[in-house]
Amino acid sequence: MSLLLPFWQRLLITIAAMLLASFLAGLVWSWLFGAELPSYIAGLVGGLAALPVWDFLRRIRPSEK
């Protein structure tokens, strides 16, 4: 039996990483330029952050008890 993280756990962690990356990008953008980050750029940053997170989560396995 292959022990992988269930799909729903990977999805929740990936969504959390996307939201965090978008939020942090917005903070940095606001700090640098003093304006709001356009939503399409925030989405791009979040989407690009999700790719390596999803790939990493597919490779790790939960600890066996």
Kinemage of the C-alpha trace (Angstrom):
@kinemage 1
@onewidth
@group {chain A} dominant
@subgroup {mainchain}
@vectorlist {calphas} color= white
{ca met a 1} P 0.000 0.000 0.000
{ca ser a 2} L 1.386 3.366 -1.006
{ca leu a 3} L 1.282 5.895 1.813
{ca leu a 4} L 0.810 9.316 0.261
{ca leu a 5} L -0.845 12.403 1.622
{ca pro a 6} L -4.532 12.344 0.751
{ca phe a 7} L -5.646 14.641 -2.030
{ca trp a 8} L -7.677 16.873 0.296
{ca gln a 9} L -4.669 17.492 2.563
{ca arg a 10} L -2.445 18.378 -0.377
{ca leu a 11} L -5.160 20.686 -1.712
{ca leu a 12} L -5.620 22.511 1.615
{ca ile a 13} L -1.878 22.992 2.120
{ca thr a 14} L -1.460 24.208 -1.461
{ca ile a 15} L -4.321 26.707 -1.143
{ca ala a 16} L -2.861 27.990 2.121
{ca ala a 17} L 0.530 28.433 0.433
{ca met a 18} L -1.105 30.288 -2.479
{ca leu a 19} L -2.941 32.665 -0.154
{ca leu a 20} L 0.147 33.280 1.958
{ca ala a 21} L 2.332 33.957 -1.082
{ca ser a 22} L -0.234 36.362 -2.551
{ca phe a 23} L -0.630 38.170 0.764
{ca leu a 24} L 3.127 38.531 1.273
{ca ala a 25} L 3.582 39.723 -2.313
{ca gly a 26} L 0.903 42.355 -1.681
{ca leu a 27} L 2.662 43.529 1.471
{ca val a 28} L 6.037 43.767 -0.268
{ca trp a 29} L 4.499 45.555 -3.274
{ca ser a 30} L 2.735 48.035 -0.994
{ca trp a 31} L 5.932 48.635 0.960
{ca leu a 32} L 7.996 49.176 -2.205
{ca phe a 33} L 5.581 51.176 -4.343
{ca gly a 34} L 2.980 52.527 -1.911
{ca ala a 35} L 0.098 51.167 -4.011
{ca glu a 36} L -2.069 48.059 -4.079
{ca leu a 37} L -0.861 45.001 -5.939
{ca pro a 38} L -3.018 44.356 -9.018
{ca ser a 39} L -5.115 41.234 -8.555
{ca tyr a 40} L -3.775 39.519 -11.686
{ca ile a 41} L -0.224 39.806 -10.373
{ca ala a 42} L -1.278 38.478 -6.962
{ca gly a 43} L -2.921 35.528 -8.711
{ca leu a 44} L 0.196 34.931 -10.766
{ca val a 45} L 2.394 34.939 -7.661
{ca gly a 46} L 0.037 32.585 -5.829
{ca gly a 47} L -0.196 30.223 -8.788
{ca leu a 48} L 3.550 30.111 -9.261
{ca ala a 49} L 4.013 29.429 -5.542
{ca ala a 50} L 1.508 26.563 -5.717
{ca leu a 51} L 3.431 24.602 -8.343
{ca pro a 52} L 6.506 23.671 -6.265
{ca val a 53} L 4.382 23.184 -3.134
{ca trp a 54} L 2.092 20.706 -4.904
{ca asp a 55} L 5.061 18.839 -6.377
{ca phe a 56} L 6.767 18.668 -2.970
{ca leu a 57} L 3.603 17.397 -1.284
{ca arg a 58} L 3.248 14.636 -3.871
{ca arg a 59} L 6.712 13.352 -2.966
{ca ile a 60} L 6.536 13.315 0.816
{ca arg a 61} L 4.914 10.552 2.782
{ca pro a 62} L 3.249 10.731 6.198
{ca ser a 63} L 5.173 9.214 9.096
{ca glu a 64} L 4.308 5.662 9.982
{ca lys a 65} L 3.189 5.146 13.567
